[in-house]
């Protein structure tokens, strides 16, 4: 039985699927692999766009499926490119880790015929909307969608930063730290994990708040449901205190600027492939084996 966050892959039955091929073209192997795979993909679907450098406005592209070549960074960029018009994504790993981009090129070719016939499922993953606004007048400094995390980073001169956390307009606590991360389950295995945060199953709809190097032993990561409004306020930011979204600096903060994070209406849609279960990915990609390997 499908879960609340899993649904059937809904592709048209009266025509061939329209596919976008996206990727991190800065890697030489991505460009060459895209050239090799394209004619093989076109045996089963119509390739309506090949954008390996993130240059196209994908909102106007009529496509049913996105094949993303590279690594998890390429998938993050593709998700942001698609913006409010998310399409199902097949991630092909041509990088190192490949936590989201989990398929090899050969596995892609093996599953593509059935998927193009609509035989498959997609898992919906939480995305967020962020907005940074000034206290006076509420002028919006920056806003957008994200998939991994929003982080407020102390920045130069690299002294401890006080960050107020509000949840649904109620002051939760003030963190004294090097930064604060609000992460989705997808992002829980990225920056949040390196800061000591927990691993959340990718299809959960929740956020995790993880302080970076908190200046007290009582501060621990907190998990809360996704239907909350999270607000981060820094009364006295440093000159370099910044808002970083999915690894990209979006703006610097002025005193009393308000960073708001809440569930976005679009969801990131990852195609579910048999044999690539969540715990297998943890075990093989993150070396999460639960026991020491015995050496003779």
C-alpha positions as CSV (number, residue, x, y, z in Angstrom):
1,X,0.0,0.0,0.0
2,X,1.3,3.4,-0.9
3,X,1.9,5.9,2.0
4,X,0.5,9.4,2.2
5,X,3.6,10.7,0.6
6,X,4.0,8.1,-2.2
7,X,1.9,8.1,-5.3
8,X,1.8,6.5,-8.7
9,X,4.0,8.0,-11.5
10,X,1.4,9.8,-13.6
11,X,2.6,9.9,-17.2
12,X,0.5,10.5,-20.3
13,X,-1.0,7.4,-22.0
14,X,-1.8,9.0,-25.3
15,X,1.8,10.0,-26.3
16,X,5.4,9.5,-25.4
17,X,6.7,11.1,-22.2
18,X,8.5,14.4,-22.6
19,X,11.8,14.4,-20.7
20,X,14.3,17.1,-19.6
21,X,17.9,16.1,-19.2
22,X,19.6,18.3,-16.6
23,X,22.9,18.1,-14.9
24,X,26.2,19.6,-13.6
25,X,27.9,20.2,-16.9
26,X,31.0,21.6,-15.2
27,X,32.1,18.0,-14.9
28,X,33.5,16.6,-18.1
29,X,32.0,13.2,-17.5
30,X,28.5,14.6,-17.3
31,X,28.7,16.2,-20.7
32,X,30.0,13.1,-22.4
33,X,27.6,10.8,-20.5
34,X,24.7,13.0,-21.5
35,X,25.7,12.7,-25.2
36,X,25.9,8.9,-24.8
37,X,22.6,8.5,-23.0
38,X,20.5,10.9,-25.0
39,X,19.9,8.6,-28.0
40,X,19.2,5.7,-25.7
41,X,16.6,7.8,-23.7
42,X,15.0,8.9,-27.0
43,X,14.2,5.3,-27.8
44,X,11.5,5.6,-25.1
45,X,10.8,9.3,-24.6
46,X,11.0,12.6,-26.3
47,X,13.9,14.8,-25.0
48,X,12.5,18.3,-25.1
49,X,15.4,20.0,-23.3
50,X,19.0,19.3,-22.4
51,X,20.4,21.9,-20.0
52,X,23.6,20.9,-18.3
53,X,24.5,24.4,-17.0
54,X,21.3,25.6,-15.3
55,X,20.7,28.3,-17.9
56,X,17.1,27.6,-18.9
57,X,13.8,28.8,-17.3
58,X,12.2,25.4,-16.6
59,X,8.8,26.9,-15.7
60,X,8.0,27.3,-19.4
61,X,9.2,23.8,-20.5
62,X,6.5,21.3,-21.2
63,X,8.0,18.1,-19.7
64,X,6.7,15.1,-17.7
65,X,10.0,13.9,-16.2
66,X,13.5,15.2,-15.4
67,X,16.6,13.0,-15.7
68,X,19.4,14.7,-13.6
69,X,23.0,13.7,-14.3
70,X,25.7,14.3,-11.7
71,X,25.4,14.3,-8.0
72,X,23.2,15.6,-5.2
73,X,24.3,19.2,-6.0
74,X,22.9,18.8,-9.5
75,X,19.6,17.6,-8.1
76,X,19.4,20.6,-5.7
77,X,20.0,22.9,-8.6
78,X,17.4,21.2,-10.7
79,X,14.8,21.4,-7.9
80,X,15.4,25.2,-7.6
81,X,15.3,25.6,-11.4
82,X,11.9,23.9,-11.6
83,X,10.7,26.2,-8.8
84,X,6.9,25.9,-8.3
85,X,6.5,23.5,-11.2
86,X,8.2,20.4,-9.9
87,X,8.4,17.3,-12.1
88,X,9.3,13.7,-11.1
89,X,13.1,13.3,-11.0
90,X,15.4,10.4,-11.8
91,X,18.8,11.0,-10.4
92,X,21.8,9.5,-12.1
93,X,24.9,9.4,-10.0
94,X,28.1,10.6,-11.8
95,X,29.6,12.1,-8.6
96,X,30.9,10.7,-5.3
97,X,28.2,10.2,-2.7
98,X,24.9,10.2,-4.7
99,X,22.5,10.1,-1.7
100,X,19.6,11.5,-3.9
101,X,21.2,10.7,-7.3
102,X,21.2,7.0,-6.6
103,X,21.0,5.3,-10.0
104,X,23.9,4.3,-12.2
105,X,23.6,5.0,-15.9
106,X,23.1,1.3,-16.6
107,X,20.3,1.2,-14.0
108,X,18.7,4.2,-15.6
109,X,18.5,2.4,-18.9
110,X,17.1,-0.7,-17.3
111,X,14.2,1.0,-15.5
112,X,13.4,3.7,-18.1
113,X,11.2,1.5,-20.4
114,X,8.8,0.6,-17.6
115,X,8.8,4.1,-16.2
116,X,7.9,5.6,-19.6
117,X,4.9,3.3,-19.6
118,X,3.8,4.8,-16.3
119,X,4.9,1.8,-14.2
120,X,6.4,3.3,-11.2
121,X,6.0,5.4,-8.0
122,X,7.2,8.8,-6.8
123,X,7.9,9.8,-3.3
124,X,7.1,13.4,-2.3
125,X,9.7,15.2,-0.2
126,X,9.2,18.3,1.8
127,X,10.4,21.7,0.4
128,X,10.3,25.0,2.2
129,X,9.8,28.6,1.4
130,X,12.1,31.2,3.0
131,X,11.7,34.9,3.3
132,X,14.1,37.5,4.8
133,X,12.6,40.9,5.7
134,X,13.7,44.0,7.5
135,X,12.1,44.8,10.8
136,X,11.2,48.4,9.8
137,X,8.6,48.4,7.1
138,X,8.9,44.7,6.5
139,X,10.8,45.2,3.2
140,X,11.6,41.7,1.7
141,X,15.3,41.3,1.2
142,X,15.2,37.9,-0.5
143,X,12.9,34.9,-0.7
144,X,12.5,31.6,-2.6
145,X,12.2,27.8,-2.4
146,X,14.7,25.3,-1.0
147,X,15.1,21.6,-0.5
148,X,17.9,21.0,2.0
149,X,18.2,23.8,4.6
150,X,18.3,27.4,5.6
151,X,21.3,28.3,7.8
152,X,22.1,31.6,9.5
153,X,25.9,31.6,9.7
154,X,27.8,33.9,12.1
155,X,30.5,34.9,9.5
156,X,33.4,37.3,10.1
157,X,34.6,38.2,12.7
158,X,33.6,34.7,13.7
159,X,32.5,35.4,17.2
160,X,29.6,33.7,18.9
161,X,26.2,34.8,17.6
162,X,22.9,35.0,19.4
163,X,20.0,33.7,17.3
164,X,16.4,33.9,18.6
165,X,14.2,31.1,17.4
166,X,10.4,31.6,17.2
167,X,7.9,28.8,16.5
168,X,4.5,30.0,15.5
169,X,5.3,33.5,16.8
170,X,6.3,32.1,20.2
171,X,9.9,32.6,21.4
172,X,11.3,29.1,21.8
173,X,14.9,29.9,22.8
174,X,18.0,31.9,22.1
175,X,20.9,30.0,20.8
176,X,24.5,31.2,21.4
177,X,26.3,29.5,18.6
178,X,28.3,29.7,15.4
179,X,25.1,29.4,13.4
180,X,21.7,27.8,13.3
181,X,20.3,25.3,10.7
182,X,16.6,24.6,9.9
183,X,16.6,21.5,7.7
184,X,14.2,19.3,5.9
185,X,14.5,15.5,6.1
186,X,16.4,15.5,2.8
187,X,18.8,18.0,4.2
188,X,19.2,16.1,7.5
189,X,22.0,14.1,5.9
190,X,23.8,17.2,4.7
191,X,25.0,20.2,6.8
192,X,22.7,19.4,9.7
193,X,24.2,15.9,10.1
194,X,27.7,17.4,10.2
195,X,26.5,19.7,13.0
196,X,25.3,16.8,15.1
197,X,21.7,16.7,13.9
198,X,19.6,13.5,13.6
199,X,18.9,11.6,10.4
200,X,15.3,12.0,9.4
201,X,13.7,9.6,7.0
202,X,13.4,11.4,3.7
203,X,9.7,11.1,3.2
204,X,8.8,12.5,6.7
205,X,7.2,16.0,6.7
206,X,9.1,17.6,9.6
207,X,11.9,20.1,10.2
208,X,15.0,19.7,12.4
209,X,16.6,22.7,14.1
210,X,20.4,22.1,14.7
211,X,22.7,24.7,16.3
212,X,26.3,24.8,15.1
213,X,28.8,24.6,18.0
214,X,26.3,25.8,20.7
215,X,27.9,27.5,23.7
216,X,26.1,25.3,26.2
217,X,25.7,21.6,26.8
218,X,21.9,21.8,27.1
219,X,21.3,22.8,23.5
220,X,20.3,19.8,21.4
221,X,18.7,19.5,17.9
222,X,14.9,19.7,17.9
223,X,12.5,18.0,15.5
224,X,9.1,19.6,14.9
225,X,6.2,19.0,12.5
226,X,6.3,20.8,9.1
227,X,3.1,22.8,9.7
228,X,4.9,25.4,11.8
229,X,6.3,28.8,11.0
230,X,9.9,29.1,12.1
231,X,11.5,32.5,12.5
232,X,15.1,33.3,13.2
233,X,16.1,36.8,14.4
234,X,19.6,38.1,15.1
235,X,19.6,41.3,17.1
236,X,23.3,42.0,16.7
237,X,24.7,40.3,13.6
238,X,28.3,40.5,12.6
239,X,29.4,42.2,9.4
240,X,29.4,38.9,7.6
241,X,26.4,37.2,9.2
242,X,24.6,35.6,6.2
243,X,21.6,33.5,5.2
244,X,22.7,30.4,3.3
245,X,20.1,28.3,1.5
246,X,21.1,24.9,0.1
247,X,24.7,25.9,0.1
248,X,24.3,29.3,-1.5
249,X,24.6,32.7,0.2
250,X,21.4,34.6,-0.3
251,X,21.9,37.8,1.7
252,X,23.6,39.3,4.7
253,X,21.6,40.2,7.8
254,X,21.0,43.6,9.4
255,X,20.0,44.0,13.1
256,X,16.5,42.6,13.8
257,X,16.1,41.1,10.3
258,X,13.6,38.3,10.3
259,X,14.2,34.9,8.5
260,X,10.9,33.0,8.1
261,X,10.8,29.4,7.0
262,X,7.7,27.3,6.4
263,X,6.4,24.4,4.3
264,X,6.2,25.1,0.6
265,X,3.2,24.1,-1.4
266,X,5.4,22.3,-4.1
267,X,7.0,19.0,-3.1
268,X,10.2,17.5,-4.5
269,X,9.2,14.4,-6.4
270,X,11.8,11.6,-6.5
271,X,11.1,8.5,-8.6
272,X,11.1,5.4,-6.5
273,X,13.2,2.5,-8.0
274,X,13.0,-1.1,-6.7
275,X,16.1,-2.2,-4.9
276,X,17.0,1.3,-3.7
277,X,15.5,1.4,-0.3
278,X,16.1,4.1,2.3
279,X,18.1,2.0,4.7
280,X,20.2,0.5,1.9
281,X,21.1,4.0,0.9
282,X,22.1,4.9,4.5
283,X,24.1,1.7,4.8
284,X,26.0,2.0,1.6
285,X,26.3,5.7,1.0
286,X,26.9,6.9,4.6
287,X,28.7,3.8,5.8
288,X,25.9,3.3,8.4
289,X,26.5,-0.4,9.2
290,X,25.7,-0.5,12.9
291,X,28.8,-2.5,13.8
292,X,32.6,-2.5,13.4
293,X,34.0,-4.5,10.5
294,X,36.2,-7.3,11.8
295,X,39.7,-7.4,10.4
296,X,41.7,-10.6,10.5
